[in-house]
Amino acid sequence: MAKQHHILVALALLIFGGWTAHYFNREPMEFAGVSCSQERVVTFGWTNEDRARAELAAILRWKSETKKLRLGAAYGEWHHAQDRFLRCRRIGGRDGQFQCKISATPCRPKVVKAGV
């Protein structure tokens, strides 16, 4: 049973890793109108031996930190953020783990009502 569990977890990580690579590598979206925070969110992600997972950890951490600003859930979307920065480095030499520094200004698309 434990071996099957590990296989399912590995498969889920592969699928999730592919999704994040696609999600993260998209060009920043431009909106006709956006509302951005006055505060830039800067943080570090958790370490991981896999660079893609370290990048995902940084994005999740950034999203978590934006919640502390109490701006609303729409501001926590990485693909809406402006001036995005993500840089990873290996900690502990060649066999060490990756850690990523991430920063961006949280933004959300402005809601436009039809007929206004």
Secondary structure, DSSP 8 states (H G I E B T S, - for coil): -HHHHHHHHHHHHHHHHHHHHHHHTS-----SSEEE-SS-EEEE---BSSHHHHHHHHHHHHHHHHHTTTS-GGGG-GGG-EEEEEEEEEESSTTSEEEEEEEEE-EEE----TT-
